[in-house]
Amino acid sequence: MGQALRKKDDHYTYGDYLSWPDGERWELINGTAWNMSPAPSRAHQEVLGRLYLLFATWLRDKPCRVFLAPFDVILPAEPDQADREVDTVVQPDLSVFCDPRRLTDAGARGAPDLVVEILSPWTSKKDLNDKFTLYETRGVREYWVVDPAGNPAGSVQIYHINKDGLYDDPEILVKNGLAASEVLEGFTLEIAELFPV
């Protein structure tokens, strides 16, 4: 599994993040800066495009909103923490917000209701470890991990927060499976739609 590059050992905040060059893409997880380069692969972008289209079409007349990366999601450790002091800002591949109060002009502040991350050799370790823990502890109610090339290829793992605030064991779906969201009641998709032959 791949490991994304990190900035030198230091503790960064959203205030630091805002001062970095526009041409660079970074995420902050508990003060550690993760480089978002290189650009995602063609396969990653195709799967993301299909996912976005399916979610956006289904949500068209509903109150929840779906967003594609790059879209800054600030995750404060405390509700009253000033934005510039927050040390965690991520850009999920896809995020769904059902509370419009969390949306800001710059992106969003607070946990999305649902997050999708698409694995790549570059980001897989971060998505399965650092982001998994982050999303669980910050209250992302549903986390989808899409693996276009893994074993098995074309799989989706869906994690749900339980009453103890922890993710249950994942539901693992492959190409002949049907994914259903608990957060977006009634939303389903056939895994084969994401990974056409």
Contacts in CASP RR format, 6 or more apart in sequence:
PFRMAT RR
TARGET T0000
AUTHOR 0000-0000-0000
METHOD contacts of the structure
MODEL  1
MGQALRKKDDHYTYGDYLSWPDGERWELINGTAWNMSPAPSRAHQEVLGR
LYLLFATWLRDKPCRVFLAPFDVILPAEPDQADREVDTVVQPDLSVFCDP
RRLTDAGARGAPDLVVEILSPWTSKKDLNDKFTLYETRGVREYWVVDPAG
NPAGSVQIYHINKDGLYDDPEILVKNGLAASEVLEGFTLEIAELFPV
1 121 0 8 1.000
1 124 0 8 1.000
1 125 0 8 1.000
1 128 0 8 1.000
2 121 0 8 1.000
2 122 0 8 1.000
2 123 0 8 1.000
2 124 0 8 1.000
2 125 0 8 1.000
3 125 0 8 1.000
3 126 0 8 1.000
4 34 0 8 1.000
4 35 0 8 1.000
4 36 0 8 1.000
4 122 0 8 1.000
4 123 0 8 1.000
4 125 0 8 1.000
4 126 0 8 1.000
5 34 0 8 1.000
5 35 0 8 1.000
5 37 0 8 1.000
6 32 0 8 1.000
6 33 0 8 1.000
6 34 0 8 1.000
6 35 0 8 1.000
7 26 0 8 1.000
7 32 0 8 1.000
7 33 0 8 1.000
7 35 0 8 1.000
10 33 0 8 1.000
11 31 0 8 1.000
11 32 0 8 1.000
11 87 0 8 1.000
12 28 0 8 1.000
12 31 0 8 1.000
12 32 0 8 1.000
12 33 0 8 1.000
12 87 0 8 1.000
13 28 0 8 1.000
13 31 0 8 1.000
13 84 0 8 1.000
13 85 0 8 1.000
13 86 0 8 1.000
13 87 0 8 1.000
14 28 0 8 1.000
14 74 0 8 1.000
14 83 0 8 1.000
14 84 0 8 1.000
14 85 0 8 1.000
14 86 0 8 1.000
14 87 0 8 1.000
14 89 0 8 1.000
15 83 0 8 1.000
15 84 0 8 1.000
15 85 0 8 1.000
16 33 0 8 1.000
17 26 0 8 1.000
17 28 0 8 1.000
17 33 0 8 1.000
17 89 0 8 1.000
18 84 0 8 1.000
20 26 0 8 1.000
24 35 0 8 1.000
24 37 0 8 1.000
25 35 0 8 1.000
25 36 0 8 1.000
25 37 0 8 1.000
25 70 0 8 1.000
25 91 0 8 1.000
26 33 0 8 1.000
26 34 0 8 1.000
26 35 0 8 1.000
26 36 0 8 1.000
27 33 0 8 1.000
27 34 0 8 1.000
27 36 0 8 1.000
27 89 0 8 1.000
27 90 0 8 1.000
27 91 0 8 1.000
28 34 0 8 1.000
28 87 0 8 1.000
28 88 0 8 1.000
28 89 0 8 1.000
28 90 0 8 1.000
29 88 0 8 1.000
29 90 0 8 1.000
29 126 0 8 1.000
29 130 0 8 1.000
29 131 0 8 1.000
29 134 0 8 1.000
30 87 0 8 1.000
30 88 0 8 1.000
30 134 0 8 1.000
31 87 0 8 1.000
31 88 0 8 1.000
34 126 0 8 1.000
34 130 0 8 1.000
36 70 0 8 1.000
36 91 0 8 1.000
38 122 0 8 1.000
40 48 0 8 1.000
40 118 0 8 1.000
40 120 0 8 1.000
41 120 0 8 1.000
43 148 0 8 1.000
43 149 0 8 1.000
44 93 0 8 1.000
44 118 0 8 1.000
44 120 0 8 1.000
44 148 0 8 1.000
47 118 0 8 1.000
47 146 0 8 1.000
47 148 0 8 1.000
47 194 0 8 1.000
47 195 0 8 1.000
48 68 0 8 1.000
48 69 0 8 1.000
48 93 0 8 1.000
48 94 0 8 1.000
48 118 0 8 1.000
49 68 0 8 1.000
50 193 0 8 1.000
50 194 0 8 1.000
51 93 0 8 1.000
51 94 0 8 1.000
51 116 0 8 1.000
51 118 0 8 1.000
51 146 0 8 1.000
51 189 0 8 1.000
51 194 0 8 1.000
52 66 0 8 1.000
52 68 0 8 1.000
52 94 0 8 1.000
54 189 0 8 1.000
54 193 0 8 1.000
55 66 0 8 1.000
55 94 0 8 1.000
55 96 0 8 1.000
55 184 0 8 1.000
55 187 0 8 1.000
56 66 0 8 1.000
58 184 0 8 1.000
58 187 0 8 1.000
59 65 0 8 1.000
59 66 0 8 1.000
59 96 0 8 1.000
59 184 0 8 1.000
63 98 0 8 1.000
63 100 0 8 1.000
64 96 0 8 1.000
64 97 0 8 1.000
64 98 0 8 1.000
64 113 0 8 1.000
64 184 0 8 1.000
65 96 0 8 1.000
65 97 0 8 1.000
65 98 0 8 1.000
65 100 0 8 1.000
65 103 0 8 1.000
66 94 0 8 1.000
66 95 0 8 1.000
66 96 0 8 1.000
67 94 0 8 1.000
67 95 0 8 1.000
67 96 0 8 1.000
67 97 0 8 1.000
67 107 0 8 1.000
67 108 0 8 1.000
68 93 0 8 1.000
68 94 0 8 1.000
69 91 0 8 1.000
69 92 0 8 1.000
69 93 0 8 1.000
69 94 0 8 1.000
70 91 0 8 1.000
71 91 0 8 1.000
71 92 0 8 1.000
71 95 0 8 1.000
71 107 0 8 1.000
71 108 0 8 1.000
72 89 0 8 1.000
72 90 0 8 1.000
72 91 0 8 1.000
72 106 0 8 1.000
72 107 0 8 1.000
72 108 0 8 1.000
73 89 0 8 1.000
73 90 0 8 1.000
73 91 0 8 1.000
73 92 0 8 1.000
73 95 0 8 1.000
73 107 0 8 1.000
73 108 0 8 1.000
73 109 0 8 1.000
73 110 0 8 1.000
73 112 0 8 1.000
74 83 0 8 1.000
74 86 0 8 1.000
74 88 0 8 1.000
74 89 0 8 1.000
74 104 0 8 1.000
74 106 0 8 1.000
74 107 0 8 1.000
74 108 0 8 1.000
74 109 0 8 1.000
74 110 0 8 1.000
75 86 0 8 1.000
75 88 0 8 1.000
75 89 0 8 1.000
75 90 0 8 1.000
75 110 0 8 1.000
75 111 0 8 1.000
75 134 0 8 1.000
75 138 0 8 1.000
76 83 0 8 1.000
76 86 0 8 1.000
76 88 0 8 1.000
76 109 0 8 1.000
76 110 0 8 1.000
77 86 0 8 1.000
77 87 0 8 1.000
77 88 0 8 1.000
83 109 0 8 1.000
88 134 0 8 1.000
88 138 0 8 1.000
90 131 0 8 1.000
90 134 0 8 1.000
92 112 0 8 1.000
92 115 0 8 1.000
92 116 0 8 1.000
92 117 0 8 1.000
93 116 0 8 1.000
93 117 0 8 1.000
93 118 0 8 1.000
94 115 0 8 1.000
94 116 0 8 1.000
95 108 0 8 1.000
95 112 0 8 1.000
95 114 0 8 1.000
95 115 0 8 1.000
95 116 0 8 1.000
96 112 0 8 1.000
96 113 0 8 1.000
96 114 0 8 1.000
96 115 0 8 1.000
96 183 0 8 1.000
96 184 0 8 1.000
97 103 0 8 1.000
97 108 0 8 1.000
97 112 0 8 1.000
97 113 0 8 1.000
98 113 0 8 1.000
98 183 0 8 1.000
99 113 0 8 1.000
102 108 0 8 1.000
102 109 0 8 1.000
102 110 0 8 1.000
102 111 0 8 1.000
102 112 0 8 1.000
110 138 0 8 1.000
111 135 0 8 1.000
111 138 0 8 1.000
111 139 0 8 1.000
111 140 0 8 1.000
111 141 0 8 1.000
112 140 0 8 1.000
113 140 0 8 1.000
113 141 0 8 1.000
113 142 0 8 1.000
113 183 0 8 1.000
113 184 0 8 1.000
114 140 0 8 1.000
114 141 0 8 1.000
114 142 0 8 1.000
114 143 0 8 1.000
114 144 0 8 1.000
114 181 0 8 1.000
114 183 0 8 1.000
114 184 0 8 1.000
115 135 0 8 1.000
115 140 0 8 1.000
115 142 0 8 1.000
115 143 0 8 1.000
115 144 0 8 1.000
116 143 0 8 1.000
116 144 0 8 1.000
116 145 0 8 1.000
116 146 0 8 1.000
117 123 0 8 1.000
117 127 0 8 1.000
117 131 0 8 1.000
117 143 0 8 1.000
117 144 0 8 1.000
117 145 0 8 1.000
117 146 0 8 1.000
118 146 0 8 1.000
118 147 0 8 1.000
118 148 0 8 1.000
119 127 0 8 1.000
119 128 0 8 1.000
119 145 0 8 1.000
119 146 0 8 1.000
119 147 0 8 1.000
119 148 0 8 1.000
119 149 0 8 1.000
119 150 0 8 1.000
127 145 0 8 1.000
128 145 0 8 1.000
132 143 0 8 1.000
132 145 0 8 1.000
132 159 0 8 1.000
132 167 0 8 1.000
135 143 0 8 1.000
136 143 0 8 1.000
136 159 0 8 1.000
136 161 0 8 1.000
136 165 0 8 1.000
136 166 0 8 1.000
136 167 0 8 1.000
139 161 0 8 1.000
139 165 0 8 1.000
140 161 0 8 1.000
141 160 0 8 1.000
141 161 0 8 1.000
141 182 0 8 1.000
141 183 0 8 1.000
142 158 0 8 1.000
142 159 0 8 1.000
142 160 0 8 1.000
142 161 0 8 1.000
142 181 0 8 1.000
142 182 0 8 1.000
142 183 0 8 1.000
143 158 0 8 1.000
143 159 0 8 1.000
143 167 0 8 1.000
144 156 0 8 1.000
144 157 0 8 1.000
144 158 0 8 1.000
144 159 0 8 1.000
144 179 0 8 1.000
145 156 0 8 1.000
145 157 0 8 1.000
145 158 0 8 1.000
145 159 0 8 1.000
145 170 0 8 1.000
146 154 0 8 1.000
146 155 0 8 1.000
146 156 0 8 1.000
146 194 0 8 1.000
147 153 0 8 1.000
147 154 0 8 1.000
147 155 0 8 1.000
147 156 0 8 1.000
147 157 0 8 1.000
148 154 0 8 1.000
148 194 0 8 1.000
148 195 0 8 1.000
152 174 0 8 1.000
153 195 0 8 1.000
154 174 0 8 1.000
154 175 0 8 1.000
154 191 0 8 1.000
154 194 0 8 1.000
154 195 0 8 1.000
155 172 0 8 1.000
155 173 0 8 1.000
155 174 0 8 1.000
155 191 0 8 1.000
156 172 0 8 1.000
156 173 0 8 1.000
156 179 0 8 1.000
156 191 0 8 1.000
156 194 0 8 1.000
157 170 0 8 1.000
157 171 0 8 1.000
157 172 0 8 1.000
157 173 0 8 1.000
158 170 0 8 1.000
158 171 0 8 1.000
158 173 0 8 1.000
158 179 0 8 1.000
158 181 0 8 1.000
159 167 0 8 1.000
159 168 0 8 1.000
159 170 0 8 1.000
160 167 0 8 1.000
160 168 0 8 1.000
160 182 0 8 1.000
161 167 0 8 1.000
161 168 0 8 1.000
162 168 0 8 1.000
173 179 0 8 1.000
173 191 0 8 1.000
174 191 0 8 1.000
175 191 0 8 1.000
175 192 0 8 1.000
175 195 0 8 1.000
176 191 0 8 1.000
176 192 0 8 1.000
177 190 0 8 1.000
177 191 0 8 1.000
177 192 0 8 1.000
178 188 0 8 1.000
178 189 0 8 1.000
178 190 0 8 1.000
178 191 0 8 1.000
179 188 0 8 1.000
179 189 0 8 1.000
179 190 0 8 1.000
179 191 0 8 1.000
180 186 0 8 1.000
180 187 0 8 1.000
180 188 0 8 1.000
181 187 0 8 1.000
181 188 0 8 1.000
END
